[in-house]
Amino acid sequence: MFRVRALPTIVAGALPCAERETCAERRDAVDAWTNGAWIVPATLSLCVLLLVSAGCGYQDMADQPHYEPLEASEFFAEGQASRPLISGTVARGHLRIDRAFFEGQVDGKPVEVYPWLAVARQLGLLADGAESQEVDEHVRAQILERGQQRFNIFCSACHDRTGSGQGMVVQRGFPAPPSYHSDRLRAAPVGHFYVVATQGFGRMPDYADQIPPADRWAIVAYVRALQLSQHAEVGELPPADRAALPAEEDTP
Amino acid sequence: MPQIFHPSMNTIARVSIFGAVFILTAIIALLLLVVRSPYVTDVGVVREQPVPFSHKHHVGDVGLDCRYCHTSVEDSSFAGIPPTKTCMNCHSQLFTESAMLQPVRDSFATGQPLHWTRVHDVPDFVYFDHSIHIHKGIGCVKCHGPVNEMPLMWREQTLHMKWCLDCHRQPELFVGDRANVFNTAIDVQLDPVAANALVDKYHIQSKTDCYTCHR
């Protein structure tokens, strides 16, 4: 039906053979090989190869032997590959010389003057190497925008988006924080808000790990803006904002 | 010499040749289906976790921003899994008696981290960075699905290379406004004009070189 014997002849003919007998022997050997004798040694060697590779340890390229962030590790006592900062050490670029900026208070007294320049620098809002490091209105607006964004991420859960202290978590039973719009907090120095965010206050936990210092200061700036928003006089608004207000009812 | 095979063997031979073709095709098709099935890709399969954390509750109902917990997602390759201290920000006051949260309180008290089961894990031979995708306007939900509706976490996408390339070839089908990246309520495909405008504005390139991801 099918003539599958043609191939060996060609292969055998390609072999160099000096004498007739040798050539015939080789031809027989090649015939046997191409007829399937190779299966037995090939299977055996494949089995051996598999066994050896299994014994040597199978390495998955998708999960290579290096640590990813926060991966579990049996080497360290608490079972975590990512290491906390060793106490008494300073990571490169994290030296905190400006204590007023990083702690928000000097000798236990909250900072009174908002550190615009340091905040703008830390947030990367000033051009590198520029001689006049001026924090103009444009840069201040960017700081406020950053503060608004960060406030809504980290603070609004409790303080709500207006700062009155009725956020969703408070509505779920967390003790309500004081409103930003009280006379006491409106008179509080800027450093006070920074210190509270850094160290916590009462039931409020500290946010030092979640919010970097410059963002904490940006939030402080936005808290000031919120306070202003609840006590602004209509007459002080720019015409564009005044036009956006709902028309007041005329009293006859 | 008598004939070895009966003439009917011809038919049998032909049928078995056809059968071999179809059976081989079927086996290959089955393998391809299995590789793409949730059995292998884990798509839609809820993972067992030490605490049954609900993104639906925290994001969908309470309205927490992704970044409240995943603080490093904007600045690093890794989104970050929060320390138990972050849980305790609220749960020092809320559900303080809940048995479900006992592992969290234990972890906070002892300093032993919780062992979460990872849901999304690209292979180690793939370079992936969260921050660049966020800064190019790819919303969380584009890859992670409607997290705000997931009571327990599952994988929404296969994380197959084809899936990555679908977007890398045509980013305009997936790009969104940077302002809405963390808004889990927004998962729309922009109209072509707006999408292409964003692709230009954010300088998005269709990166499909092998070494973009395999470096």
Boltz contact constraints between the chains, C-beta under 6 A:
constraints:
  - contact:
      token1: [A, 61]
      token2: [B, 125]
      max_distance: 6.0
  - contact:
      token1: [A, 62]
      token2: [B, 123]
      max_distance: 6.0
  - contact:
      token1: [A, 62]
      token2: [B, 124]
      max_distance: 6.0
  - contact:
      token1: [A, 63]
      token2: [B, 124]
      max_distance: 6.0
  - contact:
      token1: [A, 64]
      token2: [B, 124]
      max_distance: 6.0
  - contact:
      token1: [A, 69]
      token2: [B, 78]
      max_distance: 6.0
  - contact:
      token1: [A, 70]
      token2: [B, 81]
      max_distance: 6.0
  - contact:
      token1: [A, 78]
      token2: [B, 112]
      max_distance: 6.0
  - contact:
      token1: [A, 80]
      token2: [B, 113]
      max_distance: 6.0
  - contact:
      token1: [A, 153]
      token2: [B, 65]
      max_distance: 6.0
  - contact:
      token1: [A, 153]
      token2: [B, 67]
      max_distance: 6.0
  - contact:
      token1: [A, 153]
      token2: [B, 68]
      max_distance: 6.0
  - contact:
      token1: [A, 157]
      token2: [B, 64]
      max_distance: 6.0
  - contact:
      token1: [A, 168]
      token2: [B, 62]
      max_distance: 6.0
  - contact:
      token1: [A, 168]
      token2: [B, 63]
      max_distance: 6.0
  - contact:
      token1: [A, 169]
      token2: [B, 90]
      max_distance: 6.0
  - contact:
      token1: [A, 173]
      token2: [B, 94]
      max_distance: 6.0
  - contact:
      token1: [A, 174]
      token2: [B, 93]
      max_distance: 6.0
  - contact:
      token1: [A, 174]
      token2: [B, 94]
      max_distance: 6.0
  - contact:
      token1: [A, 205]
      token2: [B, 89]
      max_distance: 6.0
  - contact:
      token1: [A, 210]
      token2: [B, 71]
      max_distance: 6.0
